[in-house]
Amino acid sequence: MRVLFLTLYPEPAASPRYRVLQYLPYLREKGVDCTVMSALAPEEYEDLARLAREGSAARYHLTEIRRRVTQLLRSRAYDIVFIQKAIMSVYVKRMATLLHWRAQRVVYDIDDAVNIAAPVALRGIWKRIEDPGQINKVMARASLVIAGNRWLQSVAEAAGARAELLPTVVDTARFVPADNVPETYRVGWIGGPSTCENLNPIADVLAGLEGAEVRIVGADPGRVAIDGAEHRPWSIESEVGELQAFSVGLMPLPKDEWSRGKCALKAIQYMACGVPCVATPYGAVRDVIEHEKNGLFADSPAEWKNALEGLRDPGLRAKLGEAARETVEKRYSLASAAPRMHELLESVL
């Protein structure tokens, strides 16, 4: 079996790492010939968010289009073309047609609500070439849609697709609990600039945690206003160590359609490291966390304050953390998901 994985973003973006790249060793061990191509070069990915904000990404998108068209024209040589997230960061007319014309079989993987809007919206006269319904077209004609949560699965089925659920998982041999519990009560968040503003509604709660440290990893400090918070950069090499240094992990979410497409990766990362997570009870995280059993839910500022004050108790943290780790080992581990991915790919041949 020859599979061409077309990822929207390159490493170190989370989607290709967790939805494609971590599966490759197992798939290759099973004899699958895997080729990965991204629509974006690493340096272009770093520039994309800034260019999109400035409204000056046209030249970049022309490069992206040329690269993706070339990749699709060559895709006939593969048994399966696996599209992760989207064909490109912009939805250009005729690209879905080109995909299905050239690919023998399409497997489409969705782990964000990209059916609602493109990762980057076209502007001005370029809106004329935009195809807002592109994702539904891809799903409707795909041999298989692999969905990261149940809501995305239902979206794919509504589009007429055969859809299977495969939650986002982590390598539990890498994401492990710390050998020693942090001495300082440290409340932490890890993620990227695109979601760090989710912290702002609970900023006053976090700033008011007397005697506790608030550590934020990977955010844009200019977009998060929390007095006294420590900001640290994110990297692949340091992420596990950062997680292990937390006493509690934070996952606040806005209750909107985009959040319904999220696959609770942040909670799963905390939990794999034995760190209890406090999360907004919305979307896929409700399938991962059982309140007061392997984590806590909090909605209002008062509930967030009560949860974070209660978790000062090391006994409670240990109890929830152990149950959280067990949940991930049973339901969200790469060890169990990799055979399932192989099975799903074989099912379309």
N, C-alpha and C positions, 0 to 999 in steps of 0.2 A: 504494500500500500504506500503510495507516494502522496504526501499531504503538503500543500503550500499554505502556510499560516500567514495571512496578511493582517498585520496588527496596525491599528490606527497610530499608536505612539510607540516610540522605542523604549528600551530600558533606559532610565529607571522608573518610568511611569508604572503605577500600580496595576492597571488593567492587563498589559501584556505579561507582566511578571507573574501575576496570580492566575490568570485565565489561560495562558499559553506556556510561557517559558519554563515554569516549574514542572510541567508535565513531560517535557521533552526527554529527559533521561529515561523515564519508564517506557515511553512510547518507542524510543530507539532500541531499548532492550528487547522489546517485543517485535522488532523487525520493521517498524514503521520508518520510512524515509521522510524525515522532517526538514522542510526548508522554511525559514522565517524571513519575511520582508516587511519593512515598515513604510508607511506613507511619509514619515518624517525622519530625517537624520537627527541624531541627538542634539546637535547644536541648534537646529531649526526648532525642535521642540522647546528648548529653553527660551527661544525668542518669541514663540507663537503667542503666549498670553499677553506679553507686552505689546506686540504688534497689533493684536486684535483690539486691545484697549485704545491704542492710538489711532485706529482706523487706517493703518498703513500696511496691511498684510497682503495686498493684492499680488505683489511680485512673488511673495512666498507661496501663495496658493497656486499660481501658475506653475511653479516648480513642482508642487505637490501633485497637480493634475497630470503633468507630463510623466512623472515617476509612476503614478498609479496606473495610468493607461498602459504604459510599457509593461508593467507587471501583469496586468490582466490579459494583455495580448499574448503573453507567454504562458498563461495558466493552463492551457489545453494539455500540457504534458503531464499534469498531475491528476491523480484519481479524485482527489477532493481539494477544493479551495475553501479554507476555513477563514471566514471574515470575523475578526474580533472587533466588536463595538460598532464600527462604521467603515464604509469604503474609504471615505476621506473625512477630514475635519469640517468640510463644507459639503452640502448636498447639491451636487451639480447634475442637471438633467442628463439623461441617457447613460449615466454611469451604472445604474442597476441593470439596464438592458445589456450593456457591454459585459458586465460580470456574468450574467446568465447565458449569454451567447458563447462566451469563451470557456467557461468552467464546465467540466463534465458533471460535477456534483458540487453543490454549495452547502456548507454547514455554517450557520450564522450564530455567533455567540454574543449575547446581550447581557451586560452587567450594569447598565445605567439606563435612565429613562431617555435614551437618545431618540426614541420614537416621537417624543414631544417636540424636540428642537435639536438642530445641529449643534455640535460642540462649539462651532464658530459661525455666527450668522453673517451672511453676505449683506452688503450695504449698497445703497445708491443704485446705479444702473445695473450692478451685478446681480441684484435681486431677480432680474429677468431670467437668469439661467439657473435659479434655485429650484430644487425639487423637494418641497416640504414633506411629501409623502414617501420619500425614498425608502425609509426603513421598513414600512409596511409592504412595499413592493419586494424588497429583498426577502423578508420573512415569508411572504405568500408563495414565492417560487423556490425557496430553499428546500433541500432534501430533509433538513433537520434544523431546528432552532434549539440551541442550548441556552437555557435561561438561568440567571444567577439567583432569582428568587421567585416566589409563587406568583406575585403580581405580574412580573415580566412574562412569566409563562402564560398567564391568562391573556396578556396583550398579544402575544404571538399567536395563540390559538384563535383569538378573535380575528386575526388577520388571515386565518385559514391555514396556518402552519402546523406541522407536526412538531410539538415542543416538548422537551424533556427538561426536568429540573436538575441542575448541578450547581449547588451552592459554592460560593467562593470559599476556598479552604487554605490552610497554612501547613507548612512542613513542621510537624510537631517534634521532629528531631532537632530542629533549629530554634523554633520558638518554644523555649522551656522556662519553667520557673527559676528564679534566682536561687543560688545556693544559700544566700543569707537575706533575710527580710530587711528592707531599708530601716534604719534607726529613726530617720525623720519621717513624719507624716507628710507624704508628698502626693499631691493631687496633680495628675498629668493628662495631657492631650497630645496625640501625635497625628500628623496628617500633612496637608499641603495648603498653599495659599488659597486655593479655590474654595475650601470649606471652613477655613479658620474663623470666618465671621459668625459661624454658628455659635461660637462661644460668647458673643457679645450680650445676648439676652440674660446670661447668668454671670456677667462680669462682676456685678456688685456682690453676689453671693461668694464668688471666688476671692474677691478682694477682702471680704470680711471674715475669712477663715483665720482666726488668730492662732499664731504659733504653728501654722502649716505652711508648707512651700507649694507654690503653684508653678509648674513647669510646663512650657508649651514648646513642642518640637515640630519644626517644619513650617510654621506659620509665617505670614508676612506681618511683622510687628506693627506696621502702619495701619493694619486693618483690624487689629485686636486691641481693645482698650481695657486692660486689666491692671490696676495699680499693684505694683510689687511683683508681678509675674516675671519669671525667668524665661527668656527665649533662647532656644538652642537650635542649631541647624540640623536638618535631617540628612542621613545618608544610609545607603544599604548596609554599610559596614557597621554602623553604630545603632541601627534601629532596635535590635533585640536588647542591647544593653540599656538603651533608654527606657524601653518598656519594663524591664526588670527593676529599674530604679523607682518605678511608681508604686505607691501604696494603693492608689485608686485610679482607674482610667475613666475619662469623661467622653461621652458621646451624645451631646445635645444635637437635636435636629429640628429644622423648621418642618411644620406639618404641611408640606406641599406635594404636588405631583412628582417633582424631581426627586424628592427624598424617598418616595415610594419605590423608585427604581434602584436605590442603594442596596447593597448586599451585606451590610453589617460587618464589613471587614475589620473596621476599627475595634468593634467589640470582640470579635474572634481573636484578634491579635492580643489584646489585653488578657483575655481569658486563657489563651494558650500558655501565657506566661504566669498563670496563677494569680493574676491581678483582677480583683472584682471591678466590674464595670457598672457605672451609673449612666443610664441612657434614657432618652425620650421614648416613651412607649408608642412607637410609630413605625410602620413599615416592617422590613424583614427582621429587624432586631427583636421583634416580638416572637419570632420563631426560634431565636437563639437563646434569649434570656428568659428565665422563669423567676419572677419577682420573689425576692427573699429566699430563693433556693440556690441560684448560681450567679446572682447579680441583683441590681435594684433598678426600678424605674422611678423617674421623677419628671414631673410635668411643670408645675408652677415653681417660681422662685422659692417659695416656702418648702416645697417638697425636695428641691435640690439641696437646700440648706440642711434640712433634717437628715437626708441621706448621707451627706458628706460629714456632718457632725457625728452621726451614728457610727460611721466607718472609722472613726478614731479608735474604736475598740479592736485591738489586734486579733482577738479571738473570733470576732465576727468576720473580719477580713480573711482570716485563714480558712474559716468554714466555707465562705462563698468562693474563695479562690480555688480551693481544692475541687469543689463541685464544678466550677467553671472550666478548669483544666480537663476534668473527666468528660464534660459535655463536648469539648473540642475534639478530644481523642476519639470519642464515639461517633461524632456526626460531621466534623468539619476538618478532618485530617487529610493530607495529601496521600497518605498510605492507602486509605480506602477510596479516595476519589480518582486516583490515577487509573486503576483497573476499570472503573466506570467510564472514564473518558475514552479509553481504548475500546471498550464495548460499544459506546455510542458511535464512534467513527466507523467501526466495522459494520454497524447496523445499516449504513447507507449504501454499502457496496452491492 
